[in-house]
Amino acid sequence: MKTILVIGIGTGNPEHMTVQAINALNRADVLFIPTKGEAKAQLATIRRDIVSRYVTRPDGRLVEFAVPVRQTADRSYDQSVDQWHAAIATAYEQLLTAELGEGQTGAFLVWGDPMLYDSTIRIIERVRAMGSVDFDYSVIPGITSIQALAASHRIPLNLVGKPVEITTGRRLSESFPARSETAVVMLDGEQAFLQIDDPEARIYWGAYLGTPQEIVVSGRLAEVKEEIVKTRAEARARHGWIMDIYLLQKGADFEA
């Protein structure tokens, strides 16, 4: 039987790698490196750097593959994501068939952590459901962008004794501030924080966390939101892509 390792590699700093993740890389006969076009070439470069730093076995192979592009025209959000995952599953199936021999181990290097707003595990399960490749898999956790954000801003994630909600830009209006005093917002291409009208709200924003290009901005939302919009647009134009995340919060640890 073939074996797959789904390895969280952190958010761009090679030093985010855990000992468990490094050991897993060295168990793999084949390391699969996704490429996402010229605009996001740095993401593949960082993966290659991690491999060159930490993989010591001489017979491991790197196999790069192009990630299918998500199609959004004339589709709902759910339809576009479902069809995109199906296309990636087909690409994975072809990789496991063509590049991985019986009894061998392959590894996918996943940005951040495979369990948090990443679909590698879902896609691996789709490949298993196809039934054409016999394999088992394990998941190795990684440093998340949430951890990197809190560390860069030097803040605890939660207020004392209070919950944290992790959501997306599309669902932010359901969460903050009515339901949760602390909301971590991921996958927000539309800057949903602009729709929050609360004078007490604070924002902790970060982009390219863990990389040399890291940018962080924090403060009262009303005071810094336009700065974030401007900074984000300039950074995206400069690099050709952006990965960002932010935390919205109101209230205090110990309120009267």
N, C-alpha and C positions, 0 to 999 in steps of 0.2 A: 504493500500500500504506500501511496505517496503521502507526504506530510507537508502542511503549509503552516508557516509562522506569520502571524499578523503582528508586526512590531511597531509600537509607538516610539517615535524618534524625537519628540519634543517640537518646539516651535521655531527652530532655525539655528539655535546655538548647539554646536556639536557636543558641548559639555552637559547638555540636558540628558544625554544618553545614560540610562541606568546600567548597572553591572549585569542585570538580567537581560537587558536588551542587547548588550555587547556580546554576551555569551550566546544568545539566540542567533545573532548575525553569523557567528562563527560555526554554528551548527548547520547552516544552510549550504547546500551544494549550488543553488542558484539564487541570486538576489535580483528581484524584479524592480526596476527603476521606471516610474511613470514619467512621461514627458507631456507637457501641456502647451506646446507651441513656443515660439520665440519670446513672447511677452513674459512667460513664466519660466524661462530657462533657469533662473536662479534657484528655483525649487529643486530641479534635478541636480544642479551643481552642488547644492548643500548635501543632498543624499549621497552623491559620489564622494564628497569630502568625508562624510561619516564613514563610508565603507573603507576609504583609503587610510583613515586614522585607526580604525578599530578592528578590521578584519585581518587576521593573521594567517588563516589557513591558505596555502598556496594554490589549492585546486578549486576554489570558489569562482563561480562565473557571474558576471553582470549581464543581465538581459534587459535592454530598454524597450519600452513599448509606448505607443501613442495612445493617450486616453481619448475615447470618443467625445465629441463636443455635444453638449446638451442643446437640444433644439427646443425653442420656446414658442415659435410662431404657430398660431392657430391651435394652441394647446392650453389646457389649464395647468396650474402649477403642479398638481399631483400627476397629471398625465405626462408632463415633460420630464419630471423626475423619474417616474416609473419606466418610461421608455429609455431614458438615459442609463439607468441602472441595468436594464436588460441588455443594452449595447455593451456596457462594460463587462457584464457577466459573460457574454459571448467572447470578448477579448481575453478574459481570464481563462476560460475553458480552452481556448486555442493555445495559450501559453503553457498551461499545465499539461496539455497533450503533447505539444511539440518540443518543449524545452526541459521537461522534468521526467527523468526515467523512473521506472518502478523501484520503490524503496528509497528514492531520493527525497530531499527536503528543500522546499522553496520558501522564500521569505518576501513579503511585501512590506516596504518601509512606509509607514503611515504617519503623516504630519500630525503632530500633537499626540492625541490619545485616540485609539481606535473605538472607544466606547462613547465618545462625546461629539455629537453632531458630525459624525463621519459614517459613511455607509459601506466601508469595506467588509464588515462582518455580514451585513445584509446581502451584499453581492456574492460573497463566498457561499452563503447559504443558497443563493439562486443557482450557483454552479453545481452544488451538491444535488439540488433538486433536478437538474438536467439529467443526471444519472449516467453521463458518458465517461466521467473520470472518477475513479475510486480513490478517495483521500480523506484524511482527518486533519484537523487544524487546532492550533493553540493561539491564544491571544496574550501578548505581553504589553502591559500598560505603559504609558509615557507621560511626560510632563504636558499638562494642558495649557492652552492659551489663557484660561482663567487663572491658573496658578502664576503664569508669567506676568499677567496684567497686575495682579495683586502685589506680586513681588516688586515689579518696577515702580509702582506707586507707593510702596511701603505701607500697605493698608491691610487690615484683616478683611476677609471677604464678607463676614456677617456682622451685624450688630449683636450685642450680647443677648442671648436667649431668643433671637429672632431668626426666622427662616430666610433662605435665599431662593429666588426663583431664577431658573435658567431658561431663556426663551429666545425667540428670533424677532427681527425687526417687524415682520409681518404680524406678529401676535403681541407686540409690546403694549398696545393700547388696552389689552385685556388684563394686563398684569400690574403695571406701575402707573400711578401710585396707589390705585384703589385696592388692589389685592395684596401687593407685596411692597414693603418698604425698601427692599434691596432686590434689584433685578439685574442679572447679567444678560447682555444682549449680544447674540451672535448672528452672523449671516444677514447683516443689515446693509444692503446696497442703496437704500433710499433715505438713510439718516432719519429713522423714525423718531429719534429724540427731539427733532424739531417740532413735533406735534405735542410735546409735553409742556403744559403750561402750569408750572408749580414753582413758586418763588423759593421754596425750601429745597428743591431738588439739586443734588450734586452729581456731577459726572466725572468718571475716571476713564479716559479713552486712551487706547493704544493701537498702534499699527506696526506691522513687521516685527512683532515682539520676538526677542531672542536673536535677531539678526543685527548686523552692523548698521542697518538703516532704521532701527527702532525709533519711533516717535511716541511721546506721551504728552497728554494735555489733561489738566484737571481743574476743577473749580465749580462755582455755582453754574448750573446749566444755563441760566439766562445770560450770564456774563461771558461764557466761553463758547457757546454753541456755534456762533458765526466763525470764530477762530478755528474750531474743529472742521467745519465745512470747508473753509479756505485751505487749511493745511492738508486735509484729505484729498481735495481736488488737485492741489499742486503735486503731492506725492504720487498720486496715481498717474498723472501726466508724465512725471519724471521717470517712473519705473515701468509704466505700462500695465501695472496690476497693483492690487492692494489687498491685504488681509488685515482687517481691523476688528476690534471687539471693545465693548465698554460696559461699565457698571454704573447704574443709576441708583441713587440712595437718598433717603430723607430720614429724619429722625435722629436719635442719639442712642448710645449704649444704655444710659441710665436716665430715664425721663421722669420728671416729677409727677 
